Amino acid sequence: MNNQSNDEIQTESMLKALTAFRNGDAVYIAHPLEEDLDDRLFREEDIIGSDGHLFIIKEVVFEYE
């Protein structure tokens, strides 16, 4: 788990993570060891099942050519 950057939010609130996911943001579950990559969650059920963990929310930015 890295230090929080300006383009991400770290929260333990499952409801905040669900709201962000529904708004199109990317939601990850953080792992306590820095060498482990955070896992992106792609389903509401996965976010609900991860309640009690640290979530990382990142805005999804689409770049067009």
N, C-alpha and C positions, 0 to 999 in steps of 0.2 A: 504494500500500500504506500503510495507516494504522498508527499505533501500536497495539500489542495492548491490547485491552480486557479487563476481568475475565471476560467471558462467552465468550472464545475462546481457542483454543490454536493456536500457530504451531509447525509442525514441518516438517522436511525428510524425515521418516521415512514412506515410502510404506506400510509395514506398519501404522504407527500410524493413518494416514489411512484405510486399508482397514478396520481394526478399528472405528474410530469410525463409518464409513459403515455397516458391518454392524450396529452397535448403534443405528442410527437417527439419528445426528448428521449435520448438513449439512457437506459438505466442499467447500472452494473452492480454486482454484489462484490464488496471488497474482501480481499483475503489478507489475513494479518501479517503474512511474511512478504517482505518487499520483493523477493525473487519470484513470487507467484503472481501471474497476471490476473487482473480483475475479470470476472465473467459477465458478459452482457446478458441481460434477461430479455427474452423476446415474447413472453406471454404474461398476462396478468396473473395467471395461476402460479407462475414461478416467483413473481414478486410477493404475492400473498404467502406462499410457502417459505419465503425467506425472511418473514417478519422476525425482528429481533437482531438482525444483522445490520451492518453499515452499508448503506446504498450510496452510490456515486451517480449523480445526474449530470449529463452533458447535453448541451444543445446540439441537435443534429443540423449541420450546415451543408447544404447542397451547393456544389460548385458547378457552374455551367461554363462550357467552353465558348 
